[in-house]
Amino acid sequence: MIDLRCFTYIDVLQPQLASFIQTVSKGFQPLERMAALLIEVQPGMSINQVTDVILKATTVMPGLQVVERQYGALEVHDFDQGQIREGGRAALDYYGIEETDRLKPKILTEQTITGVDGHQAMLINRMRHGDFLLEGQTLYVMECHPAGYAAIAANEAEKAAEIHLLEVSFFGAFGRLYLGGYEAEIEEAARGVRDALAGLEGRPNDAS
C-alpha cells in the first residue's frame, strides 16, 4: 500500500527557489516562473513507476528524482500549469488515491536568530547551496514533516518578503528551510511559511 507523504503544486517558481533547484538538480533544470509538482511517497521504489506514468501522460520535465528504500521523491516542472495538474492527476490515478490522502504538513521547529555572529554565518555559508548569510543578519530555520513541503515553504517565503534563500532540504525524513535577511523581512517570510503550510489539507500528522 502506498503512503502519500507529500503532494503539492507550486504555481509559479520564484527566482531564488528556481535557481536553488538548478544548483542541486541532476535532471532537467527548471526556470523561474514555471509551475512545479512535488511528490513524496513510501515505499520509495514506487516513484520510478509514477515518474514513467507522469512523463508519458504530459510534457512536463523532471528536475529531481530521489529513490531510497523508505522514501521516494519526484519534482517535475513546466510553464503550462495545466500540464502540471495533469501530471498530478495521472500520479494519483496510478496510485488510486486522492490529493487529500497526503499527510498534512506540520512545522516541528522554528528558530529565529538575530544579529548572527560572523563565525556562525561562516558555518551556514559552508553548507548552503543558495545565497550567502551575512554577519549581523537574521537567520530563520524551519523544520517540517514530511520533507517535501519545505519546497513550497521556500517559494511562499520568497513571495512574502525580500529574503535570502540559503538552503532547502525537501526529501528524506524531515524537511529544512534556511533563510537570511533583515529581521522585519524574516518575520514576514516566516508568517508566509506558516500560512502556506497551514492552508494545505491532508491526513492527520502525528510527527514529533
N, C-alpha and C positions, 0 to 999 in steps of 0.2 A: 504494500500500500504506500502511495506517495504522500509525503508530508510537504505541503507548500509552505515554506518558511517565509519567503518574501516574494511579492509580485507587485511591482509598482511602475507606473508610467511617469516619465519626465517630459513635460510638454515642450519646453524649449531649453536646451542645454546652454547654460551660462558660460561666458568666455573662460573663466578660470577652471571650472569643472571639466569643460571640454578639453582644455589644454592639459589638465592633470591626467585625464584618461589617455590622451595621446602619449604622454610620457610613460605610462605603465602598460599600455595596451600591447598585446602580442598578436592582435588581429588587425582588422581594418579600422583605422582611427577615425573617430567622429570629428565633425566640425561644429563650431558654435552655432546655435540656433536650430540644430537638428533636434528631433524628438527621439526619445530612447525608451527602452523597456528593460527592466532588470528582474530576473527570476532567480530564486534560490530554492533548491529542493533537497530533500533527503529521502532515499539514499542518493549519493552523488552521481553514480554511474548513469542514471536515467537522463541526465542533462545532455548526453550525447544524442539520444534519440529525439529529444524535444528540439534540439538545435537543427537536426535534419528536417523535422516537420516544419519548423518556422521558416527556414531558408527556402524550402520547396514551395511554400504557400505564399510567399511575399517577395518583395525586392529589398528587404532590409539587409544590412551588413552587420556581421558580428564583430564586436570590438574586443570582448573578453570572454573566454570560457575557462572556468576552473573546475577541474574534476578531481575530487577527493573521495575516499571511501565513504565518509559520512555525509559530506555536503557537496553539492554541485551548483555552480552559478553561471549565468549567461547574461551578457549585455549585448543588445542589438540597437541599431540606430538607423534613422532615415529622415530626410527632410519632410516626407509625407507622413503626417500623423495618422492618416487612415491606414497606411501600411503597418505602422507600429501597432495600432489597435488590432488589426487583422492577425498579426503575428501573435499577439497576446491571446486572442480568441482561439487560434489554432493550437497553442500550447495547452490552454485549459480544456479544450475539446479532447485533445490527445489523452490527457490525464483523467478526463471525465469528472472535472470539478469546476467550481465557480471561483471568481475573484475573491469573494468573501470567505473562502475556505483558507485563505492565507492567515498566518499569525499576525495579530495586531502588533505594531511596533511599540516597543517600550524603552524609554530612556532609563538606563541603570545608574549612570553617573554624569554629573555636570560639574565642571570646575572652571572658575574664572580667576586668573592670577594677574593682578595689575602691577605695573611698573616692573616688568620682567628684568631680572638681573642678566647682565651680558653673558655670563657663563651658562646660565640656563638656556638663553637664546641660542648659544652655540650648540648645546646638546640637541635642541629641537632641529636646528638647521642641518645637523649632520644626518638626521633620519628622514627629513621631509623630501617629497618629490614635487612639491608645489612651490609657492612663493617663500620668501625669507621672513623670519620673525626678527624684528629689530629690538635692541636693548631699550627698555623703557616702555615698550608697547604692552598691550594687554593680550594675554593668551587665554583662549577658550578651548576646553577639551570636553567632548561629549562621547559617551559610550552607550551603544544601543543594542537591542536584540529584537529580531535577527540582524545579522550584519548588513544585509543589502540595503536597509533603509538609511544607512549613513550617506548613500549617494544622493538621494532626494533631499536629505537634510542639508547637505553641502550646497545643492542647487538653490534651495529656498533661502539659505543664509546669504548667498551671493545676491539674490534678488532683493533681499530686505535691507542690505546695508553695504557700505564701501569697506569691505574687509579683505584680508589676505588669506587665501586658501592655502594652508600649509601641507596638510596630509589628509587623506581619506582612506580608510581600510573598510571595504564593503563586501568582503567574503570571509567565511570562516565562522567560528563560534560566536564572535561578537564584532560589531562594527565600531569604528572610532573616527571621530572628526576633530581636526585641529585647525583653529582659526587664529589669526593675529590681527591687530589693528588698534585704533583708538578705543578707549573704554566705552564711550557712548555708542559707537558703531557696533562693538561686540555685544553690548546689551540688546541692541535692536536685532542683530543677527540671531542671537540666542532665542529671542522671542519668536522669530520666524521659524527656527528649527522646531521649537516646542509646538507651535501652531500647526505646522505641516504634518508632524508625526501624529499629533492628537486627532487630526482630521481623517486619518486612514482607518477604515473599518476592517475587522477581521476577527478570528477566533481569540478567545481569552489567552493572554500570555502571562504565565506564572514564573517567568525567568527572574532570577535574583542574583 
